[in-house]
Amino acid sequence: MSLRRVPATLAVVVLVASCTSPQPQPVQPPAPQPTTASPTPDPKALEKFTEQKLAWGACESFKDKTFDCAKLTVPLDYLKPDGETISIGVLRHKATKADQRIGSLVVNPGGPGGSGVSAAARIAKSLPAATLAGRFDIVGFDPRGVGTSDPKLVCLTDAERDADRADDSESDTTPSGITKQLAEARAYAAKCAERTKHGKELLANIGTRDVVRDLDVLRSALGDEKLTYLGFSYGTQIGTAYAEAYPDKVRALLLDGAVDPQLDTAESLVTQMAGFQNTFTEFGEWCVARADCALGRDAGAVTKAFQNLVQPLITKPVLAGNRELSFEDAITGTSAALYSQDAWKFLNDGFAELKRGSGKALVALADNYYGRESDGRYTGILDVYFAVRCVDSTRITDRRVIDGAHERMLQGAPFLAGGTPDMSELDICSVWPVPATSEVHKPDIEGLPSPLVISTTDDPATPYASGVNLARDLKGALLTFEGAQHTVFLDGNACVDGAGFAYLIDGKLPAPDTRCT
């Protein structure tokens, strides 16, 4: 069994970090203060990048000769076009019907930190995407700091990440405990700066603001007058930001699993946790209808049964082959399986295995989520996740707001309660060493061709309402999928895929209020 695609938002891995015993009563977050507007790069000075010719060649990571790979050269800092440069890894699968080719379809799978190169290779060869692969060059790029791009962001070593996952020490919410957590957060950020080429300068230019600038350089280098783009989850944030920066250069945007640009980090985590709890509840209802449900046959007691099963791991991990299953990994593996109903049987089998004293299945799910390869190496998706999230939203430093958000996360997702690691995303971002480069806002775009937004009613990671809001803000069409999974386009649902093909190929939007099941 394999999960369907790189996890689109990784928050659940770390947001439980301070969700332990009751915190102070939640404090309403203050209205976000806008960051200083970013100066606009000089288009003339960027011509040496936008006019570059990509040198396509064989792909080192793929034996399939139908893939071509190249490196796109971009400025490290777009306001210093004559300064340091970095390279962006790109993969292309040429349209199989050359005489009917429309152009390039650029894809991003989410994250932040997901590999667009791997996503494009997977999509190009998938049966549901055959229609698109006939009409478009399927193109993926690894955003700054990711995968085949250079430099790659490095914060923790593989051994350090393994050790962090195994640490189930409960968070100390006393003043001295919080001081310790913030010191650890600063140490983590310092490692990111020290171990990555260009250090703080890369951290200051790794966010979505600069990813969309790279995307426009890529569009030009591909020879496309306008961009045709497919983004999943965080990839929808890239698509939205591109539309805001370059509305006149958009041909089509298909955005599946929307990130709401009006939610700050705290609010997005709170709403996401409620989504995971809703999907866990649906999993429970599915499970108790089975004779082999490892969590019993009472739908109202599934969360308690789950906690009774995994809580002992806090003090006594179980063997998982030559490794151990920690409480954190049990929570992470469970959350990973909630992304798709296809993984629910595997998850139930994993619970049954845990009851027998083995944690191999849940560790495998957690490995997939963290990007841990079979040889013990990590892809680095979690480090990129933090680096991007910490510059993509206005900084929150008020301890009352952070602690209040942690409490609301736990209230919204009681299945996550228990022993926790030391740091949360909010802790890390509160002490991040570089300022934010984007802000919470409502998109207001003139001259944008209508995008297509797909939103799933019981999406655990990107709530349905976020898609409704984004479609409205972008003046686009909303396609509703009734289901419990994270993203759905190109999963083989004829209704969803057919609507997406009609839009991407012919520009035809589905009728208002279209719903697929």
Secondary structure, DSSP 8 states (H G I E B T S, - for coil): ---SSS-SB-HHHHHGGG--S--S------------------TTTTHHHHT-----B--TT---TTEEEEEEEEESSTT-TTS-EEEEEEEEE--S-GGG--EEEEEE--BTT--HHHHHHHHHH-GGGHHHHHHEEEEEE--TBSTTSBSB---S-HHHHHHHHH-------SHHHHHHHHHHHHHHHHHHHHHSTTHHHHHTT-SHHHHHHHHHHHHHHHT-SSEEEEEETHHHHHHHHHHHH-GGGEEEEEEES---TTS-HHHHHHHHHHHHHHHHHHHHHHHHTSTT-TT-S-GGGHHHHHHHHHGGGGTS-EEETTEEE-HHHHHHHHHHHTT-GGGHHHHHHHHHHHHTT--HHHHHHHHHHHTB-TTS-B--HHHHHHHHHTTSS-----HHHHHHHHHHHHHH-GGG-S---S--HHHHHHT-SS--S--------SS----EEEEETT-SSS-HHHHHHHHHHTT-EEEEE-SSSS--TTSS-HHHHHHHHHHHHH-----TT-EE-
